[in-house]
Amino acid sequence: MRIHTKRIYEKPEPSDGHRILIDRLWPRGLSKEKAHVDFWAKSIAPSDELRRWYQHDPEKWDEFRARYFAELDTNADGLAELRSHLEGDVVTILFGSKEEHLNNAAALLEYLKSSS
């Protein structure tokens, strides 16, 4: 299985495979029909407190990852639910952030690869 990340505001493509949104809040200005989300995994998104603290500050990236991984380590139910939706040959993890590299999707992908 290949897992990719993609900004949810980008056009959905058949090559995206199974599309999973991992933000706690629904992306602004985007209808559920246009988003083509197969599963909304909000239970494994970073906590509101962590999201507010990080604010996509590149200097906080390493600490954000460490804190987010700690949250994931204590969220067995959320991870089990997510893993039950990791199906098919291709999965695309969707995020809403304008920051395309240092975001929760990139951190989650790293976490999933290290824990598989």
Biopython code that builds the backbone (N, CA, C, O; Angstrom):
import numpy as np
from Bio.PDB.StructureBuilder import StructureBuilder

atoms = [
    (1, "MET", "N", (0.848, -1.181, 0.000)),
    (1, "MET", "CA", (0.000, 0.000, 0.000)),
    (1, "MET", "C", (0.892, 1.242, 0.000)),
    (1, "MET", "O", (1.900, 1.306, 0.703)),
    (2, "ARG", "N", (0.499, 2.203, -0.792)),
    (2, "ARG", "CA", (1.186, 3.493, -0.827)),
    (2, "ARG", "C", (0.305, 4.514, -0.123)),
    (2, "ARG", "O", (-0.900, 4.582, -0.365)),
    (3, "ILE", "N", (0.916, 5.305, 0.746)),
    (3, "ILE", "CA", (0.187, 6.366, 1.441)),
    (3, "ILE", "C", (0.823, 7.689, 1.050)),
    (3, "ILE", "O", (2.033, 7.874, 1.178)),
    (4, "HIS", "N", (-0.004, 8.600, 0.574)),
    (4, "HIS", "CA", (0.436, 9.932, 0.166)),
    (4, "HIS", "C", (-0.248, 10.966, 1.048)),
    (4, "HIS", "O", (-1.204, 10.658, 1.759)),
    (5, "THR", "N", (0.247, 12.184, 0.994)),
    (5, "THR", "CA", (-0.434, 13.307, 1.628)),
    (5, "THR", "C", (-0.792, 14.314, 0.539)),
    (5, "THR", "O", (-0.128, 14.410, -0.493)),
    (6, "LYS", "N", (-1.856, 15.056, 0.804)),
    (6, "LYS", "CA", (-2.313, 16.033, -0.185)),
    (6, "LYS", "C", (-3.164, 17.070, 0.525)),
    (6, "LYS", "O", (-3.920, 16.753, 1.443)),
    (7, "ARG", "N", (-3.031, 18.301, 0.089)),
    (7, "ARG", "CA", (-3.881, 19.362, 0.616)),
    (7, "ARG", "C", (-5.309, 19.152, 0.112)),
    (7, "ARG", "O", (-5.518, 18.931, -1.081)),
    (8, "ILE", "N", (-6.277, 19.218, 1.000)),
    (8, "ILE", "CA", (-7.659, 18.902, 0.637)),
    (8, "ILE", "C", (-8.229, 19.865, -0.391)),
    (8, "ILE", "O", (-9.190, 19.528, -1.083)),
    (9, "TYR", "N", (-7.657, 21.049, -0.503)),
    (9, "TYR", "CA", (-8.161, 22.027, -1.469)),
    (9, "TYR", "C", (-7.700, 21.727, -2.899)),
    (9, "TYR", "O", (-8.186, 22.341, -3.849)),
    (10, "GLU", "N", (-6.768, 20.791, -3.049)),
    (10, "GLU", "CA", (-6.362, 20.378, -4.394)),
    (10, "GLU", "C", (-7.459, 19.489, -4.988)),
    (10, "GLU", "O", (-8.192, 18.814, -4.265)),
    (11, "LYS", "N", (-7.550, 19.505, -6.301)),
    (11, "LYS", "CA", (-8.583, 18.743, -6.991)),
    (11, "LYS", "C", (-8.449, 17.241, -6.705)),
    (11, "LYS", "O", (-7.358, 16.683, -6.827)),
    (12, "PRO", "N", (-9.550, 16.589, -6.328)),
    (12, "PRO", "CA", (-9.505, 15.131, -6.143)),
    (12, "PRO", "C", (-9.211, 14.435, -7.469)),
    (12, "PRO", "O", (-9.723, 14.830, -8.517)),
    (13, "GLU", "N", (-8.391, 13.408, -7.410)),
    (13, "GLU", "CA", (-8.017, 12.631, -8.591)),
    (13, "GLU", "C", (-8.305, 11.161, -8.325)),
    (13, "GLU", "O", (-8.203, 10.713, -7.183)),
    (14, "PRO", "N", (-8.661, 10.407, -9.349)),
    (14, "PRO", "CA", (-8.846, 8.962, -9.159)),
    (14, "PRO", "C", (-7.598, 8.292, -8.576)),
    (14, "PRO", "O", (-7.705, 7.304, -7.849)),
    (15, "SER", "N", (-6.421, 8.828, -8.895)),
    (15, "SER", "CA", (-5.171, 8.245, -8.393)),
    (15, "SER", "C", (-4.976, 8.459, -6.889)),
    (15, "SER", "O", (-4.043, 7.909, -6.305)),
    (16, "ASP", "N", (-5.857, 9.263, -6.252)),
    (16, "ASP", "CA", (-5.772, 9.468, -4.795)),
    (16, "ASP", "C", (-6.137, 8.202, -4.033)),
    (16, "ASP", "O", (-5.716, 8.025, -2.890)),
    (17, "GLY", "N", (-6.904, 7.331, -4.644)),
    (17, "GLY", "CA", (-7.357, 6.140, -3.934)),
    (17, "GLY", "C", (-8.319, 6.508, -2.820)),
    (17, "GLY", "O", (-9.185, 7.365, -2.997)),
    (18, "HIS", "N", (-8.169, 5.860, -1.673)),
    (18, "HIS", "CA", (-9.030, 6.099, -0.508)),
    (18, "HIS", "C", (-8.582, 7.395, 0.166)),
    (18, "HIS", "O", (-7.427, 7.510, 0.577)),
    (19, "ARG", "N", (-9.480, 8.363, 0.281)),
    (19, "ARG", "CA", (-9.131, 9.700, 0.791)),
    (19, "ARG", "C", (-9.570, 9.850, 2.250)),
    (19, "ARG", "O", (-10.745, 9.685, 2.578)),
    (20, "ILE", "N", (-8.592, 10.169, 3.127)),
    (20, "ILE", "CA", (-8.841, 10.281, 4.560)),
    (20, "ILE", "C", (-8.428, 11.668, 5.038)),
    (20, "ILE", "O", (-7.266, 12.054, 4.913)),
    (21, "LEU", "N", (-9.376, 12.407, 5.581)),
    (21, "LEU", "CA", (-9.103, 13.729, 6.158)),
    (21, "LEU", "C", (-8.694, 13.550, 7.607)),
    (21, "LEU", "O", (-9.355, 12.828, 8.352)),
    (22, "ILE", "N", (-7.601, 14.203, 8.019)),
    (22, "ILE", "CA", (-7.129, 14.045, 9.394)),
    (22, "ILE", "C", (-7.057, 15.365, 10.160)),
    (22, "ILE", "O", (-6.218, 15.517, 11.049)),
    (23, "ASP", "N", (-7.903, 16.295, 9.835)),
    (23, "ASP", "CA", (-7.997, 17.540, 10.584)),
    (23, "ASP", "C", (-9.164, 17.460, 11.555)),
    (23, "ASP", "O", (-10.172, 16.809, 11.280)),
    (24, "ARG", "N", (-9.018, 18.123, 12.680)),
    (24, "ARG", "CA", (-10.085, 18.134, 13.679)),
    (24, "ARG", "C", (-11.262, 19.003, 13.229)),
    (24, "ARG", "O", (-12.413, 18.726, 13.566)),
    (25, "LEU", "N", (-10.960, 20.056, 12.464)),
    (25, "LEU", "CA", (-11.999, 20.966, 11.979)),
    (25, "LEU", "C", (-12.194, 20.750, 10.483)),
    (25, "LEU", "O", (-11.236, 20.493, 9.754)),
    (26, "TRP", "N", (-13.447, 20.856, 10.033)),
    (26, "TRP", "CA", (-13.713, 20.731, 8.598)),
    (26, "TRP", "C", (-13.116, 21.941, 7.883)),
    (26, "TRP", "O", (-13.257, 23.060, 8.375)),
    (27, "PRO", "N", (-12.459, 21.760, 6.749)),
    (27, "PRO", "CA", (-11.836, 22.870, 6.016)),
    (27, "PRO", "C", (-12.856, 23.923, 5.576)),
    (27, "PRO", "O", (-13.925, 23.598, 5.060)),
    (28, "ARG", "N", (-12.503, 25.165, 5.788)),
    (28, "ARG", "CA", (-13.385, 26.287, 5.449)),
    (28, "ARG", "C", (-13.663, 26.355, 3.958)),
    (28, "ARG", "O", (-12.782, 26.135, 3.127)),
    (29, "GLY", "N", (-14.909, 26.664, 3.645)),
    (29, "GLY", "CA", (-15.287, 26.944, 2.271)),
    (29, "GLY", "C", (-15.320, 25.742, 1.347)),
    (29, "GLY", "O", (-15.392, 25.904, 0.129)),
    (30, "LEU", "N", (-15.271, 24.553, 1.895)),
    (30, "LEU", "CA", (-15.247, 23.351, 1.069)),
    (30, "LEU", "C", (-16.429, 22.459, 1.448)),
    (30, "LEU", "O", (-16.567, 22.047, 2.600)),
    (31, "SER", "N", (-17.267, 22.172, 0.471)),
    (31, "SER", "CA", (-18.411, 21.307, 0.748)),
    (31, "SER", "C", (-17.945, 19.857, 0.838)),
    (31, "SER", "O", (-16.915, 19.487, 0.273)),
    (32, "LYS", "N", (-18.701, 19.059, 1.542)),
    (32, "LYS", "CA", (-18.363, 17.642, 1.665)),
    (32, "LYS", "C", (-18.432, 16.940, 0.315)),
    (32, "LYS", "O", (-17.691, 15.989, 0.065)),
    (33, "GLU", "N", (-19.323, 17.410, -0.555)),
    (33, "GLU", "CA", (-19.422, 16.815, -1.885)),
    (33, "GLU", "C", (-18.154, 17.075, -2.703)),
    (33, "GLU", "O", (-17.647, 16.170, -3.366)),
    (34, "LYS", "N", (-17.647, 18.295, -2.658)),
    (34, "LYS", "CA", (-16.455, 18.638, -3.427)),
    (34, "LYS", "C", (-15.182, 18.025, -2.839)),
    (34, "LYS", "O", (-14.203, 17.817, -3.556)),
    (35, "ALA", "N", (-15.195, 17.742, -1.553)),
    (35, "ALA", "CA", (-14.003, 17.224, -0.881)),
    (35, "ALA", "C", (-13.729, 15.764, -1.217)),
    (35, "ALA", "O", (-12.577, 15.330, -1.205)),
    (36, "HIS", "N", (-14.775, 15.010, -1.516)),
    (36, "HIS", "CA", (-14.629, 13.585, -1.832)),
    (36, "HIS", "C", (-13.822, 12.848, -0.758)),
    (36, "HIS", "O", (-12.861, 12.143, -1.064)),
    (37, "VAL", "N", (-14.225, 13.023, 0.499)),
    (37, "VAL", "CA", (-13.557, 12.373, 1.619)),
    (37, "VAL", "C", (-14.256, 11.040, 1.894)),
    (37, "VAL", "O", (-15.476, 10.984, 2.053)),
    (38, "ASP", "N", (-13.467, 9.979, 1.947)),
    (38, "ASP", "CA", (-14.014, 8.658, 2.247)),
    (38, "ASP", "C", (-14.149, 8.431, 3.749)),
    (38, "ASP", "O", (-15.041, 7.709, 4.196)),
    (39, "PHE", "N", (-13.263, 9.050, 4.524)),
    (39, "PHE", "CA", (-13.309, 8.911, 5.979)),
    (39, "PHE", "C", (-12.697, 10.153, 6.613)),
    (39, "PHE", "O", (-11.640, 10.623, 6.193)),
    (40, "TRP", "N", (-13.377, 10.677, 7.629)),
    (40, "TRP", "CA", (-12.872, 11.837, 8.366)),
    (40, "TRP", "C", (-12.364, 11.334, 9.711)),
    (40, "TRP", "O", (-13.151, 11.017, 10.603)),
    (41, "ALA", "N", (-11.054, 11.264, 9.849)),
    (41, "ALA", "CA", (-10.415, 10.722, 11.046)),
    (41, "ALA", "C", (-10.063, 11.832, 12.027)),
    (41, "ALA", "O", (-8.899, 12.006, 12.386)),
    (42, "LYS", "N", (-11.067, 12.577, 12.455)),
    (42, "LYS", "CA", (-10.788, 13.719, 13.333)),
    (42, "LYS", "C", (-10.300, 13.296, 14.705)),
    (42, "LYS", "O", (-9.680, 14.093, 15.409)),
    (43, "SER", "N", (-10.571, 12.047, 15.104)),
    (43, "SER", "CA", (-10.149, 11.610, 16.441)),
    (43, "SER", "C", (-8.634, 11.434, 16.562)),
    (43, "SER", "O", (-8.115, 11.351, 17.675)),
    (44, "ILE", "N", (-7.918, 11.375, 15.438)),
    (44, "ILE", "CA", (-6.466, 11.255, 15.531)),
    (44, "ILE", "C", (-5.747, 12.545, 15.132)),
    (44, "ILE", "O", (-4.519, 12.576, 15.058)),
    (45, "ALA", "N", (-6.499, 13.586, 14.881)),
    (45, "ALA", "CA", (-5.892, 14.892, 14.591)),
    (45, "ALA", "C", (-5.235, 15.427, 15.864)),
    (45, "ALA", "O", (-5.618, 15.041, 16.968)),
    (46, "PRO", "N", (-4.260, 16.304, 15.717)),
    (46, "PRO", "CA", (-3.661, 16.907, 16.908)),
    (46, "PRO", "C", (-4.732, 17.607, 17.752)),
    (46, "PRO", "O", (-5.712, 18.133, 17.224)),
    (47, "SER", "N", (-4.526, 17.601, 19.060)),
    (47, "SER", "CA", (-5.469, 18.267, 19.961)),
    (47, "SER", "C", (-5.534, 19.762, 19.638)),
    (47, "SER", "O", (-4.616, 20.326, 19.043)),
    (48, "ASP", "N", (-6.632, 20.379, 20.041)),
    (48, "ASP", "CA", (-6.771, 21.825, 19.827)),
    (48, "ASP", "C", (-5.621, 22.580, 20.493)),
    (48, "ASP", "O", (-5.089, 23.539, 19.934)),
    (49, "GLU", "N", (-5.248, 22.138, 21.689)),
    (49, "GLU", "CA", (-4.162, 22.805, 22.416)),
    (49, "GLU", "C", (-2.849, 22.722, 21.640)),
    (49, "GLU", "O", (-2.123, 23.710, 21.524)),
    (50, "LEU", "N", (-2.552, 21.539, 21.111)),
    (50, "LEU", "CA", (-1.309, 21.364, 20.355)),
    (50, "LEU", "C", (-1.352, 22.160, 19.060)),
    (50, "LEU", "O", (-0.365, 22.799, 18.693)),
    (51, "ARG", "N", (-2.460, 22.131, 18.379)),
    (51, "ARG", "CA", (-2.614, 22.877, 17.124)),
    (51, "ARG", "C", (-2.414, 24.370, 17.354)),
    (51, "ARG", "O", (-1.718, 25.033, 16.585)),
    (52, "ARG", "N", (-3.022, 24.898, 18.410)),
    (52, "ARG", "CA", (-2.884, 26.338, 18.706)),
    (52, "ARG", "C", (-1.449, 26.688, 19.084)),
    (52, "ARG", "O", (-0.939, 27.739, 18.695)),
    (53, "TRP", "N", (-0.799, 25.806, 19.841)),
    (53, "TRP", "CA", (0.577, 26.055, 20.254)),
    (53, "TRP", "C", (1.508, 26.070, 19.035)),
    (53, "TRP", "O", (2.361, 26.950, 18.915)),
    (54, "TYR", "N", (1.347, 25.118, 18.152)),
    (54, "TYR", "CA", (2.258, 24.975, 17.003)),
    (54, "TYR", "C", (2.119, 26.110, 15.995)),
    (54, "TYR", "O", (3.122, 26.723, 15.631)),
    (55, "GLN", "N", (0.937, 26.401, 15.545)),
    (55, "GLN", "CA", (0.652, 27.445, 14.561)),
    (55, "GLN", "C", (1.591, 27.414, 13.357)),
    (55, "GLN", "O", (1.918, 28.458, 12.792)),
    (56, "HIS", "N", (2.021, 26.223, 12.971)),
    (56, "HIS", "CA", (2.876, 26.002, 11.802)),
    (56, "HIS", "C", (4.160, 26.829, 11.839)),
    (56, "HIS", "O", (4.635, 27.306, 10.808)),
    (57, "ASP", "N", (4.710, 26.991, 13.038)),
    (57, "ASP", "CA", (5.993, 27.658, 13.219)),
    (57, "ASP", "C", (7.099, 26.632, 12.964)),
    (57, "ASP", "O", (7.236, 25.687, 13.740)),
    (58, "PRO", "N", (7.885, 26.789, 11.905)),
    (58, "PRO", "CA", (8.921, 25.801, 11.574)),
    (58, "PRO", "C", (9.896, 25.535, 12.724)),
    (58, "PRO", "O", (10.428, 24.432, 12.842)),
    (59, "GLU", "N", (10.129, 26.534, 13.564)),
    (59, "GLU", "CA", (11.044, 26.342, 14.689)),
    (59, "GLU", "C", (10.471, 25.392, 15.737)),
    (59, "GLU", "O", (11.217, 24.846, 16.551)),
    (60, "LYS", "N", (9.156, 25.190, 15.725)),
    (60, "LYS", "CA", (8.510, 24.295, 16.687)),
    (60, "LYS", "C", (8.253, 22.900, 16.113)),
    (60, "LYS", "O", (7.668, 22.058, 16.795)),
    (61, "TRP", "N", (8.677, 22.639, 14.876)),
    (61, "TRP", "CA", (8.337, 21.388, 14.195)),
    (61, "TRP", "C", (8.753, 20.140, 14.982)),
    (61, "TRP", "O", (7.935, 19.244, 15.192)),
    (62, "ASP", "N", (9.999, 20.075, 15.413)),
    (62, "ASP", "CA", (10.470, 18.874, 16.112)),
    (62, "ASP", "C", (9.672, 18.638, 17.397)),
    (62, "ASP", "O", (9.292, 17.507, 17.701)),
    (63, "GLU", "N", (9.425, 19.697, 18.136)),
    (63, "GLU", "CA", (8.636, 19.567, 19.374)),
    (63, "GLU", "C", (7.187, 19.218, 19.056)),
    (63, "GLU", "O", (6.573, 18.429, 19.775)),
    (64, "PHE", "N", (6.631, 19.792, 17.992)),
    (64, "PHE", "CA", (5.266, 19.447, 17.571)),
    (64, "PHE", "C", (5.170, 17.956, 17.284)),
    (64, "PHE", "O", (4.257, 17.286, 17.767)),
    (65, "ARG", "N", (6.111, 17.433, 16.495)),
    (65, "ARG", "CA", (6.101, 16.003, 16.161)),
    (65, "ARG", "C", (6.166, 15.145, 17.421)),
    (65, "ARG", "O", (5.417, 14.178, 17.560)),
    (66, "ALA", "N", (7.055, 15.499, 18.327)),
    (66, "ALA", "CA", (7.187, 14.731, 19.566)),
    (66, "ALA", "C", (5.883, 14.745, 20.369)),
    (66, "ALA", "O", (5.447, 13.708, 20.868)),
    (67, "ARG", "N", (5.272, 15.910, 20.489)),
    (67, "ARG", "CA", (4.013, 16.010, 21.238)),
    (67, "ARG", "C", (2.871, 15.285, 20.522)),
    (67, "ARG", "O", (2.050, 14.630, 21.163)),
    (68, "TYR", "N", (2.821, 15.403, 19.203)),
    (68, "TYR", "CA", (1.769, 14.735, 18.441)),
    (68, "TYR", "C", (1.949, 13.218, 18.524)),
    (68, "TYR", "O", (0.972, 12.489, 18.698)),
    (69, "PHE", "N", (3.177, 12.741, 18.402)),
    (69, "PHE", "CA", (3.427, 11.299, 18.527)),
    (69, "PHE", "C", (3.008, 10.805, 19.904)),
    (69, "PHE", "O", (2.467, 9.706, 20.026)),
    (70, "ALA", "N", (3.250, 11.602, 20.946)),
    (70, "ALA", "CA", (2.823, 11.220, 22.298)),
    (70, "ALA", "C", (1.301, 11.129, 22.363)),
    (70, "ALA", "O", (0.760, 10.219, 22.993)),
    (71, "GLU", "N", (0.609, 12.068, 21.715)),
    (71, "GLU", "CA", (-0.857, 11.991, 21.669)),
    (71, "GLU", "C", (-1.307, 10.720, 20.939)),
    (71, "GLU", "O", (-2.223, 10.031, 21.388)),
    (72, "LEU", "N", (-0.667, 10.423, 19.829)),
    (72, "LEU", "CA", (-1.029, 9.228, 19.074)),
    (72, "LEU", "C", (-0.757, 7.952, 19.872)),
    (72, "LEU", "O", (-1.528, 6.995, 19.802)),
    (73, "ASP", "N", (0.339, 7.944, 20.627)),
    (73, "ASP", "CA", (0.679, 6.779, 21.445)),
    (73, "ASP", "C", (-0.402, 6.455, 22.466)),
    (73, "ASP", "O", (-0.547, 5.303, 22.876)),
    (74, "THR", "N", (-1.159, 7.461, 22.875)),
    (74, "THR", "CA", (-2.209, 7.252, 23.880)),
    (74, "THR", "C", (-3.593, 7.175, 23.251)),
    (74, "THR", "O", (-4.596, 7.226, 23.963)),
    (75, "ASN", "N", (-3.662, 7.054, 21.938)),
    (75, "ASN", "CA", (-4.941, 7.039, 21.236)),
    (75, "ASN", "C", (-5.104, 5.742, 20.431)),
    (75, "ASN", "O", (-5.267, 5.766, 19.211)),
    (76, "ALA", "N", (-5.057, 4.630, 21.135)),
    (76, "ALA", "CA", (-5.142, 3.321, 20.465)),
    (76, "ALA", "C", (-6.448, 3.168, 19.687)),
    (76, "ALA", "O", (-6.450, 2.618, 18.585)),
    (77, "ASP", "N", (-7.555, 3.647, 20.249)),
    (77, "ASP", "CA", (-8.844, 3.507, 19.558)),
    (77, "ASP", "C", (-8.867, 4.303, 18.259)),
    (77, "ASP", "O", (-9.317, 3.803, 17.227)),
    (78, "GLY", "N", (-8.382, 5.538, 18.308)),
    (78, "GLY", "CA", (-8.350, 6.371, 17.105)),
    (78, "GLY", "C", (-7.455, 5.777, 16.025)),
    (78, "GLY", "O", (-7.802, 5.792, 14.844)),
    (79, "LEU", "N", (-6.298, 5.251, 16.438)),
    (79, "LEU", "CA", (-5.390, 4.634, 15.468)),
    (79, "LEU", "C", (-5.976, 3.355, 14.884)),
    (79, "LEU", "O", (-5.819, 3.086, 13.694)),
    (80, "ALA", "N", (-6.649, 2.569, 15.717)),
    (80, "ALA", "CA", (-7.286, 1.349, 15.214)),
    (80, "ALA", "C", (-8.365, 1.694, 14.195)),
    (80, "ALA", "O", (-8.496, 1.033, 13.165)),
    (81, "GLU", "N", (-9.140, 2.745, 14.497)),
    (81, "GLU", "CA", (-10.173, 3.178, 13.559)),
    (81, "GLU", "C", (-9.538, 3.644, 12.250)),
    (81, "GLU", "O", (-10.013, 3.293, 11.169)),
    (82, "LEU", "N", (-8.470, 4.428, 12.343)),
    (82, "LEU", "CA", (-7.773, 4.881, 11.134)),
    (82, "LEU", "C", (-7.253, 3.689, 10.340)),
    (82, "LEU", "O", (-7.457, 3.610, 9.129)),
    (83, "ARG", "N", (-6.588, 2.770, 11.014)),
    (83, "ARG", "CA", (-6.003, 1.617, 10.313)),
    (83, "ARG", "C", (-7.074, 0.777, 9.627)),
    (83, "ARG", "O", (-6.807, 0.152, 8.601)),
    (84, "SER", "N", (-8.274, 0.757, 10.180)),
    (84, "SER", "CA", (-9.349, -0.002, 9.531)),
    (84, "SER", "C", (-9.774, 0.641, 8.212)),
    (84, "SER", "O", (-10.428, 0.001, 7.389)),
    (85, "HIS", "N", (-9.404, 1.902, 8.013)),
    (85, "HIS", "CA", (-9.734, 2.617, 6.779)),
    (85, "HIS", "C", (-8.546, 2.724, 5.822)),
    (85, "HIS", "O", (-8.666, 3.308, 4.746)),
    (86, "LEU", "N", (-7.416, 2.168, 6.208)),
    (86, "LEU", "CA", (-6.258, 2.147, 5.312)),
    (86, "LEU", "C", (-6.415, 0.951, 4.395)),
    (86, "LEU", "O", (-5.861, -0.121, 4.638)),
    (87, "GLU", "N", (-7.181, 1.158, 3.339)),
    (87, "GLU", "CA", (-7.535, 0.058, 2.448)),
    (87, "GLU", "C", (-7.195, 0.400, 1.013)),
    (87, "GLU", "O", (-7.091, 1.570, 0.643)),
    (88, "GLY", "N", (-7.025, -0.628, 0.218)),
    (88, "GLY", "CA", (-6.725, -0.425, -1.192)),
    (88, "GLY", "C", (-5.239, -0.256, -1.426)),
    (88, "GLY", "O", (-4.434, -0.296, -0.495)),
    (89, "ASP", "N", (-4.893, -0.067, -2.681)),
    (89, "ASP", "CA", (-3.488, 0.077, -3.061)),
    (89, "ASP", "C", (-2.934, 1.449, -2.717)),
    (89, "ASP", "O", (-1.748, 1.593, -2.422)),
    (90, "VAL", "N", (-3.800, 2.459, -2.758)),
    (90, "VAL", "CA", (-3.361, 3.836, -2.527)),
    (90, "VAL", "C", (-4.296, 4.506, -1.525)),
    (90, "VAL", "O", (-5.519, 4.398, -1.621)),
    (91, "VAL", "N", (-3.693, 5.197, -0.565)),
    (91, "VAL", "CA", (-4.439, 5.991, 0.411)),
    (91, "VAL", "C", (-3.845, 7.389, 0.384)),
    (91, "VAL", "O", (-2.625, 7.551, 0.350)),
    (92, "THR", "N", (-4.704, 8.395, 0.399)),
    (92, "THR", "CA", (-4.242, 9.779, 0.465)),
    (92, "THR", "C", (-4.735, 10.389, 1.761)),
    (92, "THR", "O", (-5.937, 10.438, 2.025)),
    (93, "ILE", "N", (-3.790, 10.853, 2.568)),
    (93, "ILE", "CA", (-4.105, 11.532, 3.815)),
    (93, "ILE", "C", (-4.239, 13.017, 3.493)),
    (93, "ILE", "O", (-3.309, 13.651, 2.994)),
    (94, "LEU", "N", (-5.404, 13.548, 3.787)),
    (94, "LEU", "CA", (-5.728, 14.934, 3.429)),
    (94, "LEU", "C", (-5.566, 15.866, 4.629)),
    (94, "LEU", "O", (-5.863, 15.498, 5.766)),
    (95, "PHE", "N", (-5.093, 17.073, 4.352)),
    (95, "PHE", "CA", (-4.927, 18.106, 5.379)),
    (95, "PHE", "C", (-5.350, 19.444, 4.805)),
    (95, "PHE", "O", (-5.360, 19.623, 3.587)),
    (96, "GLY", "N", (-5.698, 20.378, 5.665)),
    (96, "GLY", "CA", (-6.157, 21.679, 5.216)),
    (96, "GLY", "C", (-5.116, 22.778, 5.271)),
    (96, "GLY", "O", (-5.302, 23.827, 4.655)),
    (97, "SER", "N", (-4.043, 22.570, 5.979)),
    (97, "SER", "CA", (-3.032, 23.597, 6.192)),
    (97, "SER", "C", (-2.442, 24.128, 4.894)),
    (97, "SER", "O", (-2.299, 23.392, 3.917)),
    (98, "LYS", "N", (-2.100, 25.412, 4.894)),
    (98, "LYS", "CA", (-1.375, 25.995, 3.760)),
    (98, "LYS", "C", (0.075, 25.519, 3.756)),
    (98, "LYS", "O", (0.723, 25.488, 2.710)),
    (99, "GLU", "N", (0.574, 25.152, 4.923)),
    (99, "GLU", "CA", (1.935, 24.622, 5.051)),
    (99, "GLU", "C", (1.934, 23.191, 4.527)),
    (99, "GLU", "O", (1.347, 22.301, 5.143)),
    (100, "GLU", "N", (2.589, 22.970, 3.391)),
    (100, "GLU", "CA", (2.477, 21.683, 2.720)),
    (100, "GLU", "C", (3.467, 20.621, 3.190)),
    (100, "GLU", "O", (3.325, 19.454, 2.824)),
    (101, "HIS", "N", (4.466, 20.994, 3.993)),
    (101, "HIS", "CA", (5.472, 20.015, 4.394)),
    (101, "HIS", "C", (5.518, 19.775, 5.896)),
    (101, "HIS", "O", (5.677, 18.634, 6.330)),
    (102, "LEU", "N", (5.386, 20.802, 6.680)),
    (102, "LEU", "CA", (5.474, 20.677, 8.135)),
    (102, "LEU", "C", (4.065, 20.761, 8.725)),
    (102, "LEU", "O", (3.685, 21.767, 9.323)),
    (103, "ASN", "N", (3.305, 19.685, 8.542)),
    (103, "ASN", "CA", (1.908, 19.679, 8.993)),
    (103, "ASN", "C", (1.569, 18.337, 9.626)),
    (103, "ASN", "O", (2.385, 17.416, 9.628)),
    (104, "ASN", "N", (0.370, 18.235, 10.158)),
    (104, "ASN", "CA", (-0.028, 17.023, 10.859)),
    (104, "ASN", "C", (-0.062, 15.800, 9.944)),
    (104, "ASN", "O", (0.194, 14.690, 10.411)),
    (105, "ALA", "N", (-0.366, 15.965, 8.671)),
    (105, "ALA", "CA", (-0.383, 14.825, 7.747)),
    (105, "ALA", "C", (1.022, 14.259, 7.567)),
    (105, "ALA", "O", (1.208, 13.043, 7.574)),
    (106, "ALA", "N", (2.003, 15.131, 7.408)),
    (106, "ALA", "CA", (3.390, 14.673, 7.264)),
    (106, "ALA", "C", (3.844, 13.963, 8.532)),
    (106, "ALA", "O", (4.506, 12.927, 8.466)),
    (107, "ALA", "N", (3.489, 14.517, 9.681)),
    (107, "ALA", "CA", (3.861, 13.884, 10.950)),
    (107, "ALA", "C", (3.163, 12.534, 11.104)),
    (107, "ALA", "O", (3.789, 11.562, 11.525)),
    (108, "LEU", "N", (1.883, 12.464, 10.772)),
    (108, "LEU", "CA", (1.150, 11.207, 10.891)),
    (108, "LEU", "C", (1.730, 10.151, 9.949)),
    (108, "LEU", "O", (1.869, 8.992, 10.341)),
    (109, "LEU", "N", (2.062, 10.521, 8.746)),
    (109, "LEU", "CA", (2.646, 9.582, 7.796)),
    (109, "LEU", "C", (3.957, 9.018, 8.362)),
    (109, "LEU", "O", (4.210, 7.816, 8.283)),
    (110, "GLU", "N", (4.774, 9.887, 8.925)),
    (110, "GLU", "CA", (6.030, 9.443, 9.550)),
    (110, "GLU", "C", (5.740, 8.470, 10.704)),
    (110, "GLU", "O", (6.405, 7.444, 10.845)),
    (111, "TYR", "N", (4.750, 8.809, 11.515)),
    (111, "TYR", "CA", (4.374, 7.958, 12.646)),
    (111, "TYR", "C", (3.911, 6.585, 12.166)),
    (111, "TYR", "O", (4.334, 5.562, 12.704)),
    (112, "LEU", "N", (3.050, 6.562, 11.162)),
    (112, "LEU", "CA", (2.536, 5.287, 10.649)),
    (112, "LEU", "C", (3.643, 4.423, 10.072)),
    (112, "LEU", "O", (3.643, 3.206, 10.255)),
    (113, "LYS", "N", (4.585, 5.044, 9.376)),
    (113, "LYS", "CA", (5.692, 4.273, 8.801)),
    (113, "LYS", "C", (6.592, 3.701, 9.891)),
    (113, "LYS", "O", (7.104, 2.590, 9.754)),
    (114, "SER", "N", (6.787, 4.450, 10.969)),
    (114, "SER", "CA", (7.677, 3.978, 12.037)),
    (114, "SER", "C", (7.004, 2.944, 12.940)),
    (114, "SER", "O", (7.685, 2.196, 13.642)),
    (115, "SER", "N", (5.680, 2.901, 12.925)),
    (115, "SER", "CA", (4.987, 1.970, 13.825)),
    (115, "SER", "C", (4.391, 0.772, 13.092)),
    (115, "SER", "O", (3.649, -0.008, 13.688)),
    (116, "SER", "N", (4.703, 0.618, 11.823)),
    (116, "SER", "CA", (4.103, -0.510, 11.086)),
    (116, "SER", "C", (4.975, -1.745, 11.139)),
    (116, "SER", "O", (4.617, -2.778, 10.572)),
]
sb = StructureBuilder()
sb.init_structure("model")
sb.init_model(0)
sb.init_chain("A")
sb.init_seg("    ")
for serial, (resi, resn, name, xyz) in enumerate(atoms, 1):
    if name == "N":
        sb.init_residue(resn, " ", resi, " ")
    sb.init_atom(name, np.array(xyz, "f"), 0.0, 1.0, " ", f" {name:<3s}", serial, name[0])
structure = sb.get_structure()
